[in-house]
Amino acid sequence: METIGIFYGSTYGMTERSARQIQENFGKENAQLFNLKDATIDDMKKFKNLIFGTSAWGIGEMQDEWEMAIDSLSNINFEGKKVALFGLGDQKEYPESFVDGLGTLYCRLPDKSCVVGFWPVDGYDYYFSLADKDGKFVGLVLDDHNQEEFSKQRISDWVKQLKEEFI
């Protein structure tokens, strides 16, 4: 498997922590981490396999660095690439917009045909989510506010899934 580029935006460190756990599950030699505030589109172009991570802010906004970088994704040719997404949210505080930042990231990707890593909605309690497409989340969903005890296993299971889908 080719090296994976993991790009995340993290304001308070929760998304960064999750990105690091994903990297550890792939093995540090197999995945490189990039904080969006220090990364460029050219950094993203280097990878065949990409992982984008965001948290949700307010009622459905993406994390600030993603808001600033999202339009630049149109400068990447996604042909031959695979992109997996993960998002953090709070299903109790924001059940009507749970992980909408993840859904917004997906919606604004210029090429959705390259997206892999869809995740089951089972085990979450929310009213509505932009990240819920046809009964599956568009990527891994983590709720470290209310279900932190599941995050480690969810990351492990998702990385196993991606190891097959990235091939």
C-alpha positions in Angstrom: 0.0 0.0 0.0 1.2 3.5 -0.8 1.8 6.0 1.9 -1.3 7.8 3.0 -1.6 11.5 3.6 -3.8 12.4 6.6 -4.9 16.1 6.5 -6.8 17.5 9.4 -8.0 20.8 10.9 -8.0 20.9 14.7 -8.8 23.9 16.9 -8.7 22.3 20.4 -6.8 19.2 19.6 -9.5 16.5 19.4 -9.4 16.1 15.7 -5.6 16.0 15.8 -5.7 13.3 18.5 -8.0 11.2 16.3 -5.7 11.8 13.2 -2.7 10.6 15.3 -4.7 7.5 16.3 -5.5 6.8 12.7 -1.9 7.2 11.8 -0.8 4.8 14.6 -3.3 2.2 13.3 -1.8 2.4 9.8 1.7 2.6 11.2 3.7 5.8 11.2 5.8 4.6 8.3 2.6 4.2 6.2 0.9 7.5 6.9 2.0 11.1 7.1 0.1 13.7 9.2 -0.5 17.2 8.0 -2.2 20.0 10.0 -4.1 22.1 7.4 -2.8 25.3 8.9 0.7 24.2 7.7 -0.2 22.2 4.6 -0.5 23.1 1.0 -2.5 21.7 -1.9 0.8 20.5 -3.3 1.2 18.4 -0.2 -2.1 16.7 -1.0 -1.3 16.2 -4.6 1.6 13.9 -3.6 -0.6 11.1 -2.3 -2.8 8.5 -4.0 -4.6 7.8 -0.8 -5.8 10.7 1.3 -7.7 11.0 4.6 -9.4 14.3 5.5 -10.6 15.0 9.0 -12.7 17.8 10.4 -14.8 18.6 13.4 -18.1 20.4 13.3 -18.5 23.9 14.6 -21.7 25.8 15.4 -24.6 24.4 13.4 -22.8 22.4 10.8 -19.8 24.4 9.8 -16.4 22.8 9.1 -13.4 23.6 11.2 -11.8 26.9 10.3 -8.8 25.6 8.4 -11.1 23.5 6.2 -13.3 26.5 5.5 -10.3 28.3 4.2 -8.9 25.3 2.2 -12.0 23.6 0.8 -12.2 25.6 -2.4 -8.5 24.8 -3.2 -9.4 21.2 -3.5 -10.7 21.9 -7.0 -7.0 22.3 -8.0 -6.4 18.6 -7.4 -7.0 16.0 -10.0 -8.7 13.2 -8.0 -8.5 10.7 -10.9 -6.8 7.6 -9.5 -6.9 8.8 -6.0 -9.0 7.5 -3.1 -10.2 9.8 -0.3 -11.5 8.8 3.1 -13.2 11.2 5.5 -13.6 11.3 9.3 -15.4 13.8 11.4 -16.0 14.6 15.0 -19.3 15.8 16.5 -21.6 15.9 19.5 -24.8 13.9 19.0 -26.4 15.0 22.3 -25.7 18.8 22.1 -26.3 19.0 18.3 -28.6 16.1 17.3 -30.1 18.2 14.5 -26.7 18.9 12.9 -24.6 16.0 14.0 -21.2 15.9 12.2 -22.5 18.3 9.6 -18.9 19.5 9.2 -18.1 16.1 7.8 -21.2 16.2 5.5 -20.2 19.7 4.3 -16.7 18.5 3.5 -18.1 15.6 1.5 -20.6 17.9 -0.3 -17.9 20.3 -1.3 -15.4 17.7 -2.6 -15.1 18.3 -6.3 -15.1 14.5 -7.1 -17.2 12.3 -4.8 -16.5 9.1 -6.9 -13.1 8.7 -5.2 -14.6 8.6 -1.7 -14.2 5.4 0.3 -14.6 4.5 4.0 -18.3 4.9 4.4 -19.4 4.1 8.0 -22.6 2.6 9.5 -25.0 4.9 11.3 -25.8 2.2 13.8 -24.9 3.1 17.4 -25.4 6.8 17.1 -28.4 8.9 18.3 -29.2 12.0 16.3 -32.1 13.6 14.4 -30.3 14.8 11.2 -26.9 14.8 9.7 -25.5 16.1 6.4 -23.0 13.3 6.7 -25.8 10.6 6.5 -26.1 9.5 2.9 -28.5 6.7 2.1 -28.2 5.3 5.7 -24.4 5.4 6.0 -22.1 8.1 7.1 -19.8 9.5 4.4 -16.8 8.6 6.6 -15.8 7.6 10.1 -17.8 9.4 12.8 -16.4 10.0 16.3 -18.2 11.5 19.3 -15.6 12.0 21.9 -18.0 14.0 24.1 -20.5 11.2 24.5 -19.0 8.0 23.2 -15.3 8.3 23.8 -15.2 4.7 24.9 -16.0 3.6 21.4 -13.5 5.8 19.5 -10.4 3.5 19.8 -12.3 0.5 18.4 -14.1 2.5 15.7 -10.8 3.9 14.5 -9.3 0.4 14.5 -12.2 -1.1 12.6 -12.2 1.8 10.1 -8.5 1.5 9.4 -8.9 -2.2 8.7 -11.7 -1.3 6.2 -9.5 1.3 4.6 -6.5 -1.0 4.2 -8.7 -3.0 1.9 -10.4 -0.1 0.1 -7.1 1.8 -0.5 -5.6 -1.1 -2.4 
